[in-house]
Amino acid sequence: MLIGSESVDGVFTPGELLKIALAACTGMSSDLPLSRRLGDNYDSKVTVSGSADRENERYPELREVLAVDLSELDPDAQQRLLVVVERAIDKVCTVGRTLKAGAEVSLEIDVDG
């Protein structure tokens, strides 16, 4: 995987990798409750968007969308499943939990390599 700045074609930026990690974590965290109710072959798509604040070099907001077809369920069953899915994501998505909690980051530079 190639990593670089926005000005370089064909690479992922660190911000894009952050969004990919969040989407992957949400997808994996929602898989068990969705597959239990919809079967193993359900389709879902997670997208994460958010613009960088270049003045402060951070993402002030990341917006996730989990798209999944629940049309085979009646409205009450849909609502119950959505509650279970949201709880699962809130409980086990480590990336999302870390971002929401505002993790402390420490840096050590090893000059001896």
Secondary structure, DSSP 8 states (H G I E B T S, - for coil): --B--TTSTT-B-HHHHHHHHHHHHHHHHHHHHHHHHH-TT--EEEEEE---BTTTTB-S--EEEEEE--TTS-HHHHHHHHHHHHHHHHHH-HHHHHHHHT--------TT-
